[in-house]
Amino acid sequence: MKKLIIAAGTGFLGQVLVNHFKDKFEEIIILTRGSSKIKGNIRHIKWNAKTFSGWEKELENADVLINLAGKSVDCRYTEENKKEILDSRLESTNILNLAIQQCENPPKHWLNSSTATIYRHSLDKEMGEENGEIGNDFSMNVAKSWEKTFFEMQTPHTKKTALRTSIVLGKNGGAYLPLKNLTKVGFGGRQGKGNQFISWIHEKDFARAVAFIIEKELTGVLNIVSPQPIRNTLFMKALRKSLGVPTGIPISEKLLKFGARMIGTETELVLKSRNVIPKRLTENGFIFEFGVLRDALDSL
């Protein structure tokens, strides 16, 4: 294919996708708040994710648009941060909808970030796309509003897919690095009760799943997670084994809340049970390279 656009493509997931697709597209355009620059077949174009400023012309004749824009949820949920988390997702999605509507030759396929956090805390039920139960709290309501903004505006010549992604394990970002560091200094035991599920995916499978969705032209919502959600206790045990750390001190919920306040984040990121499965991916024939957690951890 010729032209790929990645909105907010300079972060961890954006770079995972750039590295995967750099030899598969003739041209990759990254929409960024940073400065405009060109390196090989990759062009960085400045945008603010809110208004038109010339970047919108780049959408013409694009094969694929991937939008990753949104303030990180790794912060305290103050009213100011909650507003920015919501606004950054809705504004970027809305302005891309408007830009596509103005195109003479709009992108053929638009993949927009969403989150597996849209499903309720679940210790009892695996959440597929069709039977997953969507809850009602700040994070879930953000996800619902995000997907509503994405899908409600009609783009008849552009296919749309929402990527309900959970924890992506990668060498250069995401959840793996802080968990590895915590484990190495001895705090690699269970977090909270340890019975909460973790839905995860290796960075390579994340990129491969995105490529698979593009190739198969899958639309609607898809869970971008590995086939095997795993309890927190077992996840941390596998991580300790992978790192050669024999024991790990468990961290109680009370201590987690104190620590989260100290480092400016929320305990939801580790205490919510994300029991999510990639039903549509597997039904359509996607084969995971890292479907087993130990293999994923060892590769990192």
Short mmCIF file of the C-alpha atoms (twelve columns), coordinates in Angstrom:
data_MODEL
# 
_entry.id   MODEL 
# 
loop_
_atom_site.group_PDB 
_atom_site.id 
_atom_site.type_symbol 
_atom_site.label_atom_id 
_atom_site.label_alt_id 
_atom_site.label_comp_id 
_atom_site.label_asym_id 
_atom_site.label_seq_id 
_atom_site.Cartn_x 
_atom_site.Cartn_y 
_atom_site.Cartn_z 
_atom_site.pdbx_PDB_model_num 
ATOM 1   C CA . MET A 1   0.000   0.000   0.000  1 
ATOM 2   C CA . LYS A 2   1.059   3.556   -0.559 1 
ATOM 3   C CA . LYS A 3   0.054   5.882   2.256  1 
ATOM 4   C CA . LEU A 4   -0.378  5.428   6.025  1 
ATOM 5   C CA . ILE A 5   -1.245  8.232   8.437  1 
ATOM 6   C CA . ILE A 6   -0.745  7.827   12.181 1 
ATOM 7   C CA . ALA A 7   -2.229  10.565  14.334 1 
ATOM 8   C CA . ALA A 8   -0.219  10.989  17.552 1 
ATOM 9   C CA . GLY A 9   2.339   8.509   16.282 1 
ATOM 10  C CA . THR A 10  5.425   9.580   18.256 1 
ATOM 11  C CA . GLY A 11  4.570   7.708   21.477 1 
ATOM 12  C CA . PHE A 12  5.177   4.088   22.462 1 
ATOM 13  C CA . LEU A 13  2.377   2.483   20.414 1 
ATOM 14  C CA . GLY A 14  2.901   4.837   17.501 1 
ATOM 15  C CA . GLN A 15  6.554   3.832   17.237 1 
ATOM 16  C CA . VAL A 16  5.633   0.137   17.499 1 
ATOM 17  C CA . LEU A 17  3.380   0.629   14.464 1 
ATOM 18  C CA . VAL A 18  5.908   2.742   12.548 1 
ATOM 19  C CA . ASN A 19  8.571   0.064   12.987 1 
ATOM 20  C CA . HIS A 20  6.133   -2.614  11.794 1 
ATOM 21  C CA . PHE A 21  4.800   -0.710  8.779  1 
ATOM 22  C CA . LYS A 22  7.836   1.296   7.612  1 
ATOM 23  C CA . ASP A 23  8.650   -1.194  4.851  1 
ATOM 24  C CA . LYS A 24  5.025   -1.953  3.988  1 
ATOM 25  C CA . PHE A 25  3.940   1.554   2.947  1 
ATOM 26  C CA . GLU A 26  5.593   3.874   0.464  1 
ATOM 27  C CA . GLU A 27  4.823   6.857   2.694  1 
ATOM 28  C CA . ILE A 28  4.071   7.213   6.411  1 
ATOM 29  C CA . ILE A 29  2.794   10.512  7.770  1 
ATOM 30  C CA . ILE A 30  2.796   11.137  11.515 1 
ATOM 31  C CA . LEU A 31  0.517   13.865  12.835 1 
ATOM 32  C CA . THR A 32  2.289   15.298  15.859 1 
ATOM 33  C CA . ARG A 33  2.258   18.242  18.250 1 
ATOM 34  C CA . GLY A 34  6.014   18.413  17.689 1 
ATOM 35  C CA . SER A 35  7.838   20.029  14.801 1 
ATOM 36  C CA . SER A 36  7.486   19.041  11.158 1 
ATOM 37  C CA . LYS A 37  10.357  16.985  9.723  1 
ATOM 38  C CA . ILE A 38  11.179  14.346  7.109  1 
ATOM 39  C CA . LYS A 39  13.229  11.186  7.583  1 
ATOM 40  C CA . GLY A 40  13.255  8.767   4.679  1 
ATOM 41  C CA . ASN A 41  9.672   7.808   3.818  1 
ATOM 42  C CA . ILE A 42  8.370   9.134   7.161  1 
ATOM 43  C CA . ARG A 43  7.051   12.692  7.397  1 
ATOM 44  C CA . HIS A 44  6.061   14.432  10.631 1 
ATOM 45  C CA . ILE A 45  3.299   17.018  10.180 1 
ATOM 46  C CA . LYS A 46  2.325   19.407  12.968 1 
ATOM 47  C CA . TRP A 47  -1.268  19.369  14.264 1 
ATOM 48  C CA . ASN A 48  -3.022  20.298  17.506 1 
ATOM 49  C CA . ALA A 49  -5.681  17.547  17.316 1 
ATOM 50  C CA . LYS A 50  -8.415  20.171  17.573 1 
ATOM 51  C CA . THR A 51  -8.500  22.420  14.506 1 
ATOM 52  C CA . PHE A 52  -7.572  22.492  10.822 1 
ATOM 53  C CA . SER A 53  -4.190  24.001  9.982  1 
ATOM 54  C CA . GLY A 54  -3.246  22.324  6.693  1 
ATOM 55  C CA . TRP A 55  -2.583  18.809  8.011  1 
ATOM 56  C CA . GLU A 56  -6.048  17.749  6.899  1 
ATOM 57  C CA . LYS A 57  -4.926  17.823  3.246  1 
ATOM 58  C CA . GLU A 58  -2.617  14.890  3.996  1 
ATOM 59  C CA . LEU A 59  -5.653  12.616  4.425  1 
ATOM 60  C CA . GLU A 60  -6.335  12.753  0.689  1 
ATOM 61  C CA . ASN A 61  -5.666  9.394   -1.002 1 
ATOM 62  C CA . ALA A 62  -4.518  7.711   2.206  1 
ATOM 63  C CA . ASP A 63  -4.961  3.952   2.382  1 
ATOM 64  C CA . VAL A 64  -5.077  3.805   6.181  1 
ATOM 65  C CA . LEU A 65  -5.532  6.290   9.026  1 
ATOM 66  C CA . ILE A 66  -4.725  5.209   12.588 1 
ATOM 67  C CA . ASN A 67  -5.585  7.578   15.445 1 
ATOM 68  C CA . LEU A 68  -3.793  7.081   18.768 1 
ATOM 69  C CA . ALA A 69  -4.441  10.537  20.229 1 
ATOM 70  C CA . GLY A 70  -5.459  10.933  23.865 1 
ATOM 71  C CA . LYS A 71  -3.943  12.076  27.159 1 
ATOM 72  C CA . SER A 72  -2.359  9.229   29.131 1 
ATOM 73  C CA . VAL A 73  -4.558  7.785   31.886 1 
ATOM 74  C CA . ASP A 74  -1.423  7.266   33.988 1 
ATOM 75  C CA . CYS A 75  -2.243  10.276  36.182 1 
ATOM 76  C CA . ARG A 76  -4.370  11.288  39.162 1 
ATOM 77  C CA . TYR A 77  -8.046  11.580  38.288 1 
ATOM 78  C CA . THR A 78  -8.427  15.215  39.279 1 
ATOM 79  C CA . GLU A 79  -11.257 17.112  37.667 1 
ATOM 80  C CA . GLU A 80  -8.755  18.902  35.421 1 
ATOM 81  C CA . ASN A 81  -7.099  15.662  34.325 1 
ATOM 82  C CA . LYS A 82  -10.430 13.902  33.789 1 
ATOM 83  C CA . LYS A 83  -11.560 16.724  31.531 1 
ATOM 84  C CA . GLU A 84  -8.319  16.557  29.544 1 
ATOM 85  C CA . ILE A 85  -8.527  12.739  29.253 1 
ATOM 86  C CA . LEU A 86  -12.048 13.009  27.814 1 
ATOM 87  C CA . ASP A 87  -11.542 16.122  25.674 1 
ATOM 88  C CA . SER A 88  -8.292  14.903  24.091 1 
ATOM 89  C CA . ARG A 89  -10.044 11.768  22.843 1 
ATOM 90  C CA . LEU A 90  -13.259 13.355  21.651 1 
ATOM 91  C CA . GLU A 91  -11.687 16.419  20.029 1 
ATOM 92  C CA . SER A 92  -9.109  14.478  18.013 1 
ATOM 93  C CA . THR A 93  -11.687 11.934  16.878 1 
ATOM 94  C CA . ASN A 94  -14.188 14.624  15.968 1 
ATOM 95  C CA . ILE A 95  -11.740 16.733  13.939 1 
ATOM 96  C CA . LEU A 96  -10.630 13.647  11.995 1 
ATOM 97  C CA . ASN A 97  -14.273 12.853  11.245 1 
ATOM 98  C CA . LEU A 98  -14.729 16.388  9.898  1 
ATOM 99  C CA . ALA A 99  -11.502 16.193  7.890  1 
ATOM 100 C CA . ILE A 100 -12.555 12.914  6.286  1 
ATOM 101 C CA . GLN A 101 -15.935 14.360  5.329  1 
ATOM 102 C CA . GLN A 102 -14.154 17.162  3.460  1 
ATOM 103 C CA . CYS A 103 -11.843 14.837  1.510  1 
ATOM 104 C CA . GLU A 104 -12.380 14.232  -2.173 1 
ATOM 105 C CA . ASN A 105 -10.562 10.890  -1.822 1 
ATOM 106 C CA . PRO A 106 -10.749 10.036  1.891  1 
ATOM 107 C CA . PRO A 107 -8.756  7.312   3.687  1 
ATOM 108 C CA . LYS A 108 -10.043 3.851   2.809  1 
ATOM 109 C CA . HIS A 109 -9.867  2.563   6.397  1 
ATOM 110 C CA . TRP A 110 -9.740  4.411   9.732  1 
ATOM 111 C CA . LEU A 111 -8.664  2.589   12.877 1 
ATOM 112 C CA . ASN A 112 -9.298  4.557   16.078 1 
ATOM 113 C CA . SER A 113 -7.958  3.797   19.525 1 
ATOM 114 C CA . SER A 114 -10.392 2.651   22.170 1 
ATOM 115 C CA . THR A 115 -9.818  0.646   25.331 1 
ATOM 116 C CA . ALA A 116 -10.603 -2.750  26.849 1 
ATOM 117 C CA . THR A 117 -11.389 -0.790  30.015 1 
ATOM 118 C CA . ILE A 118 -14.834 -0.221  28.471 1 
ATOM 119 C CA . TYR A 119 -15.889 -3.553  30.031 1 
ATOM 120 C CA . ARG A 120 -16.840 -3.856  33.692 1 
ATOM 121 C CA . HIS A 121 -14.528 -5.196  36.406 1 
ATOM 122 C CA . SER A 122 -14.911 -8.944  35.944 1 
ATOM 123 C CA . LEU A 123 -13.716 -11.854 38.045 1 
ATOM 124 C CA . ASP A 124 -16.422 -14.150 36.715 1 
ATOM 125 C CA . LYS A 125 -16.872 -13.676 32.976 1 
ATOM 126 C CA . GLU A 126 -14.699 -13.356 29.886 1 
ATOM 127 C CA . MET A 127 -15.615 -10.303 27.834 1 
ATOM 128 C CA . GLY A 128 -15.885 -10.767 24.079 1 
ATOM 129 C CA . GLU A 129 -17.042 -8.040  21.709 1 
ATOM 130 C CA . GLU A 130 -20.628 -9.315  21.475 1 
ATOM 131 C CA . ASN A 131 -21.308 -10.456 25.031 1 
ATOM 132 C CA . GLY A 132 -19.011 -8.128  26.961 1 
ATOM 133 C CA . GLU A 133 -20.762 -6.115  29.668 1 
ATOM 134 C CA . ILE A 134 -20.045 -2.400  29.562 1 
ATOM 135 C CA . GLY A 135 -20.107 -0.681  32.936 1 
ATOM 136 C CA . ASN A 136 -20.617 2.792   34.343 1 
ATOM 137 C CA . ASP A 137 -17.713 4.682   35.879 1 
ATOM 138 C CA . PHE A 138 -15.366 7.439   34.730 1 
ATOM 139 C CA . SER A 139 -13.087 5.265   32.571 1 
ATOM 140 C CA . MET A 140 -15.911 3.257   31.028 1 
ATOM 141 C CA . ASN A 141 -17.925 6.383   30.283 1 
ATOM 142 C CA . VAL A 142 -14.910 7.958   28.580 1 
ATOM 143 C CA . ALA A 143 -14.606 4.854   26.403 1 
ATOM 144 C CA . LYS A 144 -18.309 4.913   25.533 1 
ATOM 145 C CA . SER A 145 -18.212 8.598   24.589 1 
ATOM 146 C CA . TRP A 146 -15.042 8.037   22.568 1 
ATOM 147 C CA . GLU A 147 -16.569 5.250   20.493 1 
ATOM 148 C CA . LYS A 148 -19.843 7.160   20.085 1 
ATOM 149 C CA . THR A 149 -17.966 10.176  18.688 1 
ATOM 150 C CA . PHE A 150 -16.035 7.868   16.363 1 
ATOM 151 C CA . PHE A 151 -18.979 5.953   14.929 1 
ATOM 152 C CA . GLU A 152 -21.844 8.476   14.966 1 
ATOM 153 C CA . MET A 153 -20.557 10.653  12.109 1 
ATOM 154 C CA . GLN A 154 -21.082 8.929   8.765  1 
ATOM 155 C CA . THR A 155 -18.052 8.392   6.521  1 
ATOM 156 C CA . PRO A 156 -19.510 6.309   3.686  1 
ATOM 157 C CA . HIS A 157 -16.199 5.898   1.807  1 
ATOM 158 C CA . THR A 158 -14.075 5.174   4.889  1 
ATOM 159 C CA . LYS A 159 -14.312 1.918   6.839  1 
ATOM 160 C CA . LYS A 160 -14.143 2.329   10.627 1 
ATOM 161 C CA . THR A 161 -12.668 0.089   13.311 1 
ATOM 162 C CA . ALA A 162 -12.353 0.777   17.051 1 
ATOM 163 C CA . LEU A 163 -9.381  -0.938  18.728 1 
ATOM 164 C CA . ARG A 164 -10.286 -1.970  22.282 1 
ATOM 165 C CA . THR A 165 -6.704  -2.398  23.427 1 
ATOM 166 C CA . SER A 166 -5.578  -3.475  26.876 1 
ATOM 167 C CA . ILE A 167 -2.060  -3.534  28.376 1 
ATOM 168 C CA . VAL A 168 0.605   -3.671  25.652 1 
ATOM 169 C CA . LEU A 169 3.882   -5.228  26.814 1 
ATOM 170 C CA . GLY A 170 6.876   -3.716  25.049 1 
ATOM 171 C CA . LYS A 171 10.598  -3.136  25.450 1 
ATOM 172 C CA . ASN A 172 10.494  0.639   25.227 1 
ATOM 173 C CA . GLY A 173 7.242   1.628   26.888 1 
ATOM 174 C CA . GLY A 174 3.903   0.592   28.307 1 
ATOM 175 C CA . ALA A 175 3.429   -1.354  31.534 1 
ATOM 176 C CA . TYR A 176 6.346   -3.772  31.214 1 
ATOM 177 C CA . LEU A 177 9.168   -1.421  32.233 1 
ATOM 178 C CA . PRO A 178 7.734   -0.208  35.583 1 
ATOM 179 C CA . LEU A 179 6.624   -3.747  36.492 1 
ATOM 180 C CA . LYS A 180 10.078  -5.101  35.646 1 
ATOM 181 C CA . ASN A 181 11.783  -2.438  37.738 1 
ATOM 182 C CA . LEU A 182 9.402   -3.048  40.657 1 
ATOM 183 C CA . THR A 183 10.124  -6.777  40.501 1 
ATOM 184 C CA . LYS A 184 13.899  -6.282  40.360 1 
ATOM 185 C CA . VAL A 185 13.888  -4.295  43.615 1 
ATOM 186 C CA . GLY A 186 11.866  -6.982  45.396 1 
ATOM 187 C CA . PHE A 187 8.258   -5.802  45.055 1 
ATOM 188 C CA . GLY A 188 7.225   -8.366  42.475 1 
ATOM 189 C CA . GLY A 189 4.502   -10.049 44.501 1 
ATOM 190 C CA . ARG A 190 0.761   -9.881  43.936 1 
ATOM 191 C CA . GLN A 191 -0.904  -6.472  43.823 1 
ATOM 192 C CA . GLY A 192 -3.990  -6.090  45.980 1 
ATOM 193 C CA . LYS A 193 -5.786  -9.425  46.350 1 
ATOM 194 C CA . GLY A 194 -4.059  -10.711 43.245 1 
ATOM 195 C CA . ASN A 195 -7.198  -12.376 41.886 1 
ATOM 196 C CA . GLN A 196 -7.907  -9.619  39.341 1 
ATOM 197 C CA . PHE A 197 -7.392  -10.556 35.694 1 
ATOM 198 C CA . ILE A 198 -4.860  -8.851  33.446 1 
ATOM 199 C CA . SER A 199 -5.587  -8.703  29.733 1 
ATOM 200 C CA . TRP A 200 -2.342  -8.067  27.872 1 
ATOM 201 C CA . ILE A 201 -0.760  -8.290  24.434 1 
ATOM 202 C CA . HIS A 202 2.852   -8.343  23.235 1 
ATOM 203 C CA . GLU A 203 3.855   -5.273  21.225 1 
ATOM 204 C CA . LYS A 204 4.635   -7.393  18.162 1 
ATOM 205 C CA . ASP A 205 1.178   -9.021  18.247 1 
ATOM 206 C CA . PHE A 206 -0.394  -5.589  18.707 1 
ATOM 207 C CA . ALA A 207 1.177   -4.420  15.441 1 
ATOM 208 C CA . ARG A 208 0.412   -7.724  13.721 1 
ATOM 209 C CA . ALA A 209 -3.240  -7.521  14.835 1 
ATOM 210 C CA . VAL A 210 -3.551  -4.011  13.398 1 
ATOM 211 C CA . ALA A 211 -2.047  -5.234  10.112 1 
ATOM 212 C CA . PHE A 212 -4.433  -8.211  10.119 1 
ATOM 213 C CA . ILE A 213 -7.461  -5.941  10.616 1 
ATOM 214 C CA . ILE A 214 -6.338  -3.782  7.699  1 
ATOM 215 C CA . GLU A 215 -5.725  -6.799  5.463  1 
ATOM 216 C CA . LYS A 216 -9.065  -8.445  6.313  1 
ATOM 217 C CA . GLU A 217 -10.935 -5.105  6.297  1 
ATOM 218 C CA . LEU A 218 -12.522 -5.863  9.676  1 
ATOM 219 C CA . THR A 219 -14.796 -3.100  10.941 1 
ATOM 220 C CA . GLY A 220 -16.743 -2.315  14.118 1 
ATOM 221 C CA . VAL A 221 -15.136 -3.010  17.494 1 
ATOM 222 C CA . LEU A 222 -12.299 -5.483  18.101 1 
ATOM 223 C CA . ASN A 223 -10.586 -6.491  21.331 1 
ATOM 224 C CA . ILE A 224 -6.809  -6.210  20.892 1 
ATOM 225 C CA . VAL A 225 -5.680  -8.563  23.657 1 
ATOM 226 C CA . SER A 226 -3.997  -11.970 23.953 1 
ATOM 227 C CA . PRO A 227 -6.211  -15.088 24.122 1 
ATOM 228 C CA . GLN A 228 -5.419  -15.782 27.794 1 
ATOM 229 C CA . PRO A 229 -6.270  -13.230 30.496 1 
ATOM 230 C CA . ILE A 230 -4.247  -14.131 33.582 1 
ATOM 231 C CA . ARG A 231 -4.699  -13.466 37.294 1 
ATOM 232 C CA . ASN A 232 -2.414  -10.816 38.757 1 
ATOM 233 C CA . THR A 233 -0.763  -13.323 41.126 1 
ATOM 234 C CA . LEU A 234 0.175   -15.604 38.229 1 
ATOM 235 C CA . PHE A 235 1.250   -12.689 36.042 1 
ATOM 236 C CA . MET A 236 3.691   -11.469 38.700 1 
ATOM 237 C CA . LYS A 237 4.946   -15.018 39.300 1 
ATOM 238 C CA . ALA A 238 5.687   -15.415 35.576 1 
ATOM 239 C CA . LEU A 239 7.428   -12.031 35.541 1 
ATOM 240 C CA . ARG A 240 9.627   -12.979 38.519 1 
ATOM 241 C CA . LYS A 241 10.560  -16.259 36.853 1 
ATOM 242 C CA . SER A 242 11.373  -14.503 33.585 1 
ATOM 243 C CA . LEU A 243 13.660  -12.054 35.389 1 
ATOM 244 C CA . GLY A 244 15.246  -14.674 37.636 1 
ATOM 245 C CA . VAL A 245 13.900  -13.070 40.814 1 
ATOM 246 C CA . PRO A 246 12.976  -15.836 43.306 1 
ATOM 247 C CA . THR A 247 10.541  -13.937 45.543 1 
ATOM 248 C CA . GLY A 248 8.480   -10.783 45.561 1 
ATOM 249 C CA . ILE A 249 6.901   -8.782  48.338 1 
ATOM 250 C CA . PRO A 250 3.120   -8.449  47.815 1 
ATOM 251 C CA . ILE A 251 1.690   -4.940  47.780 1 
ATOM 252 C CA . SER A 252 -1.594  -4.459  49.630 1 
ATOM 253 C CA . GLU A 253 -4.423  -2.346  48.265 1 
ATOM 254 C CA . LYS A 254 -3.829  0.193   51.036 1 
ATOM 255 C CA . LEU A 255 -0.152  0.507   50.139 1 
ATOM 256 C CA . LEU A 256 -1.010  0.682   46.435 1 
ATOM 257 C CA . LYS A 257 -3.321  3.625   47.072 1 
ATOM 258 C CA . PHE A 258 -0.600  5.397   49.056 1 
ATOM 259 C CA . GLY A 259 1.984   4.688   46.361 1 
ATOM 260 C CA . ALA A 260 -0.352  5.805   43.578 1 
ATOM 261 C CA . ARG A 261 -0.806  9.151   45.304 1 
ATOM 262 C CA . MET A 262 2.960   9.495   45.713 1 
ATOM 263 C CA . ILE A 263 3.738   8.912   42.024 1 
ATOM 264 C CA . GLY A 264 0.657   10.681  40.655 1 
ATOM 265 C CA . THR A 265 -1.407  7.842   39.261 1 
ATOM 266 C CA . GLU A 266 -4.478  5.697   40.062 1 
ATOM 267 C CA . THR A 267 -4.804  2.167   41.447 1 
ATOM 268 C CA . GLU A 268 -7.394  1.313   38.773 1 
ATOM 269 C CA . LEU A 269 -4.516  0.593   36.409 1 
ATOM 270 C CA . VAL A 270 -3.532  -2.493  38.456 1 
ATOM 271 C CA . LEU A 271 -6.626  -3.344  40.523 1 
ATOM 272 C CA . LYS A 272 -9.336  -3.415  37.865 1 
ATOM 273 C CA . SER A 273 -9.996  -6.945  36.609 1 
ATOM 274 C CA . ARG A 274 -9.795  -6.827  32.812 1 
ATOM 275 C CA . ASN A 275 -11.036 -10.252 31.768 1 
ATOM 276 C CA . VAL A 276 -11.122 -9.603  28.024 1 
ATOM 277 C CA . ILE A 277 -10.680 -12.024 25.105 1 
ATOM 278 C CA . PRO A 278 -9.997  -11.390 21.371 1 
ATOM 279 C CA . LYS A 279 -13.044 -13.272 20.088 1 
ATOM 280 C CA . ARG A 280 -13.316 -11.557 16.696 1 
ATOM 281 C CA . LEU A 281 -9.591  -11.748 15.971 1 
ATOM 282 C CA . THR A 282 -9.447  -15.487 16.639 1 
ATOM 283 C CA . GLU A 283 -12.716 -16.189 14.818 1 
ATOM 284 C CA . ASN A 284 -11.268 -14.490 11.734 1 
ATOM 285 C CA . GLY A 285 -8.117  -16.607 11.858 1 
ATOM 286 C CA . PHE A 286 -5.529  -14.409 13.566 1 
ATOM 287 C CA . ILE A 287 -2.643  -16.449 15.009 1 
ATOM 288 C CA . PHE A 288 -0.818  -14.953 17.984 1 
ATOM 289 C CA . GLU A 289 2.961   -15.217 17.994 1 
ATOM 290 C CA . PHE A 290 2.985   -14.580 21.744 1 
ATOM 291 C CA . GLY A 291 -0.220  -16.124 23.038 1 
ATOM 292 C CA . VAL A 292 1.443   -17.428 26.212 1 
ATOM 293 C CA . LEU A 293 2.600   -14.894 28.805 1 
ATOM 294 C CA . ARG A 294 5.913   -16.605 29.593 1 
ATOM 295 C CA . ASP A 295 6.919   -16.508 25.913 1 
ATOM 296 C CA . ALA A 296 6.003   -12.820 25.739 1 
ATOM 297 C CA . LEU A 297 7.986   -11.944 28.872 1 
ATOM 298 C CA . ASP A 298 11.019  -13.969 27.813 1 
ATOM 299 C CA . SER A 299 11.106  -12.185 24.450 1 
ATOM 300 C CA . LEU A 300 11.222  -8.822  26.233 1 
# 
